[in-house]
């Protein structure tokens, strides 16, 4: 016979959207029971206290305590991944238990896949740099009003186009663009997905509460015909607690035929790509093994500068009336760093407008000196 207080406990812990917390003692959630049993066994095997486990996993005391408590809700995917890695338990298996324990796809029905139509996104909301000097944003949604310069197709764009054709034909792909700051990596991804927008594809940019947590929580819900947008991928793959779990979840998404086709796009600076793909020395810890496997054969280099062919194409677009490209070419034609010039102008203007009086005076003196042709070396 169930006591009234137990019945109230059950009702109180049933969340919206099909997420449930069950009374373990009554056997209502076998997945949660099994998850906590395996975590407890791993803790005993590691001979750690919960406080020590929290320190090593980079988690707070409350998160660790609640993960083991039969009176609390199922722990988050990020917490489970961090605990599993620290205890050397199979991350994917424990995340599957966590999803079952949280009731995703249970009685309330599976929630719709994350993301929204590509056509509903503005490029600047996906972290495409504004191009050239423009109006400072003064209100919500202003980021989408900034114009982009004309786009110059380069060699890496052709490789991206092949990946897009593959996913349109039903084959899942992942491409991670590697290049230094402001070389056009994110803009290239944005241009590449436009043919998929016309086909009704969705785009998901995991961001809240943190990038890694958002990805780990919802990668298992990604539906076919979705672009997974991992811009600044170090925030996902390099996260101390969740990076390996994110890599494992992305791998599972890509190799499971019934979940495709999907396109995973990411960007990285070269130093991060080198860090994640470097093999550890013998007997050293290997903190990026899953990330290294995921990146292997799937990175695409974006050059720092336009070559002669790209400069010629940029010149043609400028002559057709693109003022942003025409302006950038007056300064960057020699070194070919067109994208850096376009991305840097808004940032430099912003720093000038918000500078201290002393810094602004120095900048104005330098501008006057250059404008008047004073023979000073002004880098």
C-alpha positions in Angstrom: 0.0 0.0 0.0 1.4 3.4 -0.9 1.3 6.1 1.8 -0.2 9.5 0.9 3.1 11.2 1.4 4.8 8.8 -1.0 2.0 9.5 -3.6 2.5 13.2 -3.2 6.3 12.7 -3.6 5.7 11.0 -6.9 3.3 13.6 -8.2 5.6 16.5 -7.2 8.6 15.0 -9.0 7.0 14.5 -12.4 8.2 17.4 -14.6 6.9 18.9 -17.8 7.9 17.7 -21.3 8.1 14.0 -20.3 10.9 14.5 -17.7 10.4 12.4 -14.6 12.0 11.8 -11.3 10.8 8.5 -9.8 11.0 7.1 -6.3 13.8 4.6 -6.6 12.8 2.6 -3.6 9.6 1.6 -5.4 11.5 0.6 -8.6 9.9 3.3 -10.7 13.1 4.2 -12.6 15.5 1.3 -13.3 17.7 3.5 -15.4 18.3 5.9 -12.6 18.9 3.1 -10.1 21.4 1.5 -12.5 23.1 4.9 -13.2 23.7 5.6 -9.5 24.8 2.0 -8.8 27.5 2.2 -11.5 28.6 5.6 -10.2 28.8 4.3 -6.7 30.7 1.2 -7.8 33.1 3.5 -9.7 33.6 5.7 -6.7 34.4 2.7 -4.5 36.8 1.3 -7.1 38.6 4.7 -7.4 38.8 4.9 -3.6 37.8 8.6 -3.6 35.6 10.6 -1.4 32.8 12.5 -3.0 34.6 15.7 -2.2 37.8 14.4 -3.9 35.7 13.3 -6.9 34.2 16.7 -7.2 37.6 18.4 -7.3 39.0 16.0 -9.9 35.9 16.3 -12.1 35.7 20.0 -11.8 32.2 19.9 -10.2 30.7 21.6 -7.2 29.9 19.6 -4.0 26.2 20.0 -4.4 26.2 18.6 -8.0 28.2 15.5 -6.9 26.1 14.9 -3.8 22.8 15.1 -5.7 24.2 12.8 -8.4 24.4 10.0 -5.8 21.3 10.9 -3.8 18.2 8.7 -4.3 16.1 11.7 -3.2 17.2 14.0 -6.0 16.4 14.3 -9.7 18.5 12.6 -12.3 21.9 14.4 -12.7 22.5 16.4 -15.9 24.3 14.9 -18.9 27.3 17.3 -18.3 27.6 16.1 -14.6 27.3 12.4 -15.6 30.0 12.8 -18.3 32.4 14.6 -15.9 31.9 11.9 -13.3 32.2 9.0 -15.8 35.5 10.4 -17.2 37.0 10.9 -13.7 35.9 7.4 -12.6 37.1 5.9 -15.9 33.6 4.6 -16.6 32.1 4.3 -20.2 30.7 7.8 -20.9 28.3 6.9 -23.7 26.7 4.1 -21.7 26.2 6.3 -18.6 24.8 9.1 -20.8 22.3 6.7 -22.3 21.2 5.8 -18.7 21.0 9.4 -17.8 18.7 10.1 -20.8 16.4 7.2 -19.9 16.4 8.4 -16.2 15.4 11.9 -17.2 12.5 10.5 -19.2 13.4 12.0 -22.6 11.1 10.4 -25.1 9.1 8.8 -22.3 5.4 9.2 -21.4 5.3 12.8 -22.4 6.6 12.1 -25.9 9.9 13.1 -27.3 10.5 16.8 -27.5 11.1 18.3 -31.0 14.7 18.3 -32.2 16.8 21.3 -31.3 17.4 24.2 -33.6 15.2 26.2 -36.0 15.0 26.7 -39.8 18.3 28.0 -41.3 16.2 30.7 -42.9 15.3 32.1 -39.5 18.9 32.8 -38.5 20.8 36.0 -38.9 24.5 35.4 -39.6 25.7 37.7 -36.8 23.7 35.7 -34.3 25.9 32.8 -35.4 29.0 34.8 -34.7 29.8 35.9 -38.2 32.0 39.0 -37.8 30.3 42.3 -38.9 32.2 43.6 -42.0 33.6 47.1 -42.1 32.7 50.2 -40.0 28.9 50.5 -39.4 26.4 51.7 -36.9 26.8 50.6 -33.3 24.1 48.3 -32.3 21.6 50.2 -30.1 18.8 47.7 -29.5 17.9 44.0 -29.5 18.1 42.4 -32.9 20.4 45.1 -34.3 23.1 42.5 -35.0 21.0 41.2 -37.9 20.9 44.6 -39.6 24.6 44.8 -40.4 25.4 44.3 -44.1 28.0 41.7 -45.1 30.5 42.3 -47.8 30.3 40.4 -51.1 31.6 36.8 -50.7 34.8 35.6 -52.4 34.8 31.8 -53.0 38.1 30.2 -52.2 39.4 26.6 -52.3 38.1 25.7 -48.8 34.6 26.8 -49.9 34.7 24.2 -52.7 35.5 21.5 -50.2 32.6 22.7 -48.0 30.3 22.6 -51.0 31.2 19.0 -51.5 30.2 18.2 -47.9 26.9 20.0 -48.4 26.2 18.0 -51.5 26.9 14.8 -49.6 24.5 15.6 -46.8 21.8 16.7 -49.3 22.2 13.2 -50.8 21.7 11.6 -47.4 25.2 11.1 -46.0 26.2 12.7 -42.7 29.4 14.7 -42.6 31.5 16.7 -40.2 33.9 19.5 -41.3 36.0 21.6 -38.8 37.6 24.7 -40.3 41.0 25.5 -38.9 42.5 29.0 -39.2 43.7 32.0 -37.3 41.5 34.8 -36.1 39.3 36.6 -38.6 40.3 34.5 -41.6 36.6 34.0 -42.6 36.0 30.5 -41.1 32.5 31.3 -39.7 31.4 33.2 -42.8 32.5 30.3 -44.9 30.2 28.0 -42.9 27.3 30.4 -43.2 27.7 30.7 -47.0 28.0 26.9 -47.3 24.7 26.1 -45.6 22.6 28.4 -47.8 21.7 25.6 -50.2 20.4 23.6 -47.3 18.2 26.5 -46.2 16.4 26.3 -49.5 15.7 22.6 -48.7 14.2 23.4 -45.3 17.1 22.2 -43.1 17.3 23.3 -39.5 20.4 24.7 -37.7 21.2 24.3 -34.0 23.7 26.4 -32.2 24.2 24.9 -28.7 24.8 27.8 -26.4 22.9 27.9 -23.1 23.7 27.5 -20.2 27.2 26.9 -21.6 28.2 25.6 -25.0 29.5 22.3 -23.8 26.6 21.7 -21.4 24.0 22.6 -24.1 25.7 20.2 -26.6 26.0 17.3 -24.2 22.4 17.7 -23.0 20.7 17.8 -26.5 23.0 16.1 -29.1 21.0 12.9 -28.6 17.8 14.8 -29.7 19.2 16.1 -33.0 17.0 15.1 -35.9 17.8 14.4 -39.5 18.3 17.4 -41.8 20.0 19.5 -39.1 23.2 21.5 -39.2 25.0 21.3 -35.8 26.9 24.6 -35.5 30.0 24.3 -33.3 31.6 27.7 -33.9 34.7 28.2 -31.7 34.7 24.5 -31.1 37.3 24.7 -28.3 34.4 25.7 -26.1 32.8 22.3 -26.8 35.6 19.9 -27.4 38.1 21.4 -25.1 35.8 21.7 -22.1 37.5 20.0 -19.1 34.4 18.2 -17.8 32.4 17.6 -21.0 34.7 17.7 -24.0 35.2 14.0 -24.4 31.5 13.4 -23.9 30.6 15.9 -26.6 33.0 14.3 -29.0 31.5 10.8 -28.2 28.0 12.1 -28.7 28.9 13.8 -32.0 30.5 10.6 -33.2 27.4 8.6 -32.3 25.2 11.1 -34.2 27.4 10.8 -37.3 27.6 7.0 -37.4 24.0 6.2 -36.7 22.3 5.9 -40.1 18.7 6.4 -38.8 19.7 9.8 -37.3 21.0 11.3 -40.5 21.7 13.0 -42.6 23.2 15.7 -40.5 26.0 18.2 -41.1 28.4 19.1 -38.2 30.3 22.3 -38.8 32.9 23.8 -36.5 35.8 26.2 -36.3 39.1 26.1 -34.5 42.3 28.1 -34.2 45.4 26.1 -35.2 46.8 26.0 -31.7 43.6 24.2 -30.4 43.6 21.8 -33.3 47.2 21.0 -32.6 46.5 20.5 -28.9 43.6 18.2 -29.4 45.2 16.0 -32.1 48.7 15.6 -30.5 49.5 12.1 -29.2 50.4 12.0 -25.6 53.8 10.8 -24.5 54.0 7.2 -23.2 52.4 6.8 -19.8 50.9 10.3 -19.9 47.2 11.0 -19.6 45.3 11.2 -22.9 42.7 13.9 -22.2 41.5 14.3 -25.9 41.4 10.8 -27.2 37.8 11.0 -28.4 38.3 14.5 -29.8 41.4 13.4 -31.7 39.4 10.5 -33.3 36.6 12.9 -34.2 38.9 15.4 -35.9 41.0 12.9 -37.7 40.5 13.4 -41.4 37.8 16.0 -40.9 39.7 19.3 -40.6 39.9 21.9 -43.4 42.5 24.7 -43.4 41.5 28.3 -44.1 44.5 30.4 -45.3 45.4 33.6 -43.6 45.4 35.6 -46.9 43.7 35.8 -50.3 45.8 34.4 -53.1 46.1 36.2 -56.5 42.9 34.4 -57.8 40.9 35.4 -54.8 42.2 39.0 -54.9 41.1 39.2 -58.6 37.6 37.9 -57.7 37.4 40.4 -54.8 38.4 43.2 -57.1 35.7 42.3 -59.6 33.1 42.3 -56.8 34.4 45.7 -55.6 34.2 47.1 -59.1 30.6 46.0 -59.3 29.8 48.3 -56.4 30.7 46.5 -53.2 32.0 49.5 -51.1 33.1 47.3 -48.2 35.4 45.2 -50.3 36.6 48.2 -52.3 37.6 50.0 -49.0 39.4 46.9 -47.6 41.3 46.5 -50.9 42.8 50.0 -50.5 44.6 48.8 -47.4 45.0 45.0 -47.7 45.6 44.3 -51.4 49.4 43.9 -50.8 49.3 41.4 -48.0 45.9 39.8 -49.0 44.5 40.0 -45.5 41.1 41.1 -46.7 38.9 39.3 -44.1 41.1 40.6 -41.2 40.6 44.1 -42.4 36.8 43.7 -42.8 36.5 42.1 -39.3 38.9 44.4 -37.6 37.4 47.8 -38.6 34.3 47.5 -36.3 36.4 46.4 -33.4 38.9 49.2 -33.8 36.1 51.7 -34.1 34.4 50.3 -31.0 37.7 50.5 -29.0 38.2 54.1 -30.1 34.6 55.1 -29.2 34.9 53.6 -25.7 38.5 54.6 -25.0 39.6 56.7 -22.0 40.2 60.4 -22.7 44.0 59.9 -22.7 43.8 57.0 -25.0 41.4 58.8 -27.4 43.7 61.8 -27.5 46.7 59.6 -28.4 44.7 57.9 -31.2 43.5 61.3 -32.5 47.0 62.6 -32.6 48.2 59.6 -34.5 45.3 59.9 -37.0 46.1 63.6 -37.5 49.8 62.9 -38.0 49.0 60.3 -40.7 46.3 62.4 -42.3 48.7 65.4 -42.6 51.6 63.3 -43.9 53.9 63.8 -41.0 57.0 61.6 -41.4 56.4 59.4 -38.3 56.6 55.7 -38.1 53.0 54.8 -37.0 52.5 51.0 -37.0 
